[in-house]
Amino acid sequence: MKLSFKLEFSEDHDGNAVFGFHHDGFYIFDPFLDTDGMTPADPMQYGISLDEAAFLAKLNGALEDATEAALNAGCLRIQDALGVKHGDYAGIHFSGGVAKQQIRQTLGEYFKAELEGGDARLDD
């Protein structure tokens, strides 16, 4: 898919790494919401198509899924090695904290590298 905007990699309001684009001085990472982050919006108000908005949502969803999968797999390996029977401490350690944001940032940078120089395709 040829995008009508320059895909960028930055942070949302909570400091989480996300893909988006700049429009009228705002960083848009969810074009289905207005710049207030709460009110539903038509992506065309940002000059992009519904397909482009869906693609951006797919990228950010994949980044979130990859972050969760990496955390789950990594914690499970550590817990298995230590004989930990419950993942309660992992849940506390990574819940909404800086550690999870750092992992998401690192995975996002890899994601961006694949988009820019790998053999990734920008289509469905």
N, C-alpha and C positions, 0 to 999 in steps of 0.2 A: 504494500500500500504506500503510495506517495502521500506524505503528510503536507498539509498546507501551513503547518507551523513548525518551528524549530523545537524539537524534543529536547528537554533539559532535565537534569537530575539535581534535585535540591531537597528541601525539607518542607513538611507540612507545618501547621500551627503548633503541633506537639513535639516537633523536632524529629519526626520519623522521616527517613529517606523515602522520597516519592518521585515519580516521573511526572512532568507537567510542561507548561509553557507560560511565557509571559504575555499578558494582554492588558493594555491600558494601565500599566504600573502594578498589576497584581500577578502573583504566581498562581496559575490555575492547575490544580492537580485532580480535581473532580469537576469536569465541565457540566455535570448534571446538577450542580449546586451553584447558587449565586455567590458572589465574593464574600458574603457574610458567613458562608459555610453551613447554612441551615436551610435557606429557602430554595426550593426546587427551581431549576433554571433550564432553559432550552440551550443546548450547546451551540446553536447557531448564533446566539448573542455574542459568543466569543469568536465567531467567524469560522467555526469548524463544523464538519458534517457529523451526523449521528454515528456513522461508521468510524470516524476518527475518535469520537468520544468513547465509543465502545472499545476501541483498540487501546486507548489510554487506560481505561478501567481494567482491561485484561492485563496490561503490563503491571499495574500496581497490585492487582489481585495475585498475579504470579509471584511478585516480589514478597508479598505478605505470606503466601503459601510456602515459598522457599525458606523464608525465615523460620516459620513454625516447624517445618520439616527438619531443618538443620538443628534447631534447638532440641527437638524431640529425639532425633537420632543421636546427637552428641551426649545429651543427658543420659539416655538409656545405656550407652556404652560405658559411661563413667559409673552409673549406678550398678550395672552388671559387674564391673571390675571390682567394685567395693562391697558388693553383696547388699546393696541398699534395696529394701523391699518396697518402699513407698517413694513417690516423687514429690512429696510435699515441699521439701526444701527447694527443689528446682523451680517449682511453681512460684515460690516466694522470691527467690533470687532473680528470676527473669521477668516477673510480672511488671510490665510497664516501666521497666528501669532502663538505665543507660546501657547496661550490658546487652540487652536485646536490640537497642537502637544501633549499637556498634556492629553487631552481627548483620543487621539489616543493611546498614551503610556499606559494609564490605561486600555483601552479596549484590547490592545494587550497583556498585562500581564494576563488579564482574559482569553483571547483566548489561550495563552500558557499553562495556568493552566488546561484548559479543554483538551488540546491535551496531556498533560503529565499525568493527574490524573483523568480526568473525563471519561465519557463513549463515547467520540468522536471517530469516526472511521477515519482512514487515507485512505479511498477509496472514489470512486465516488458514 
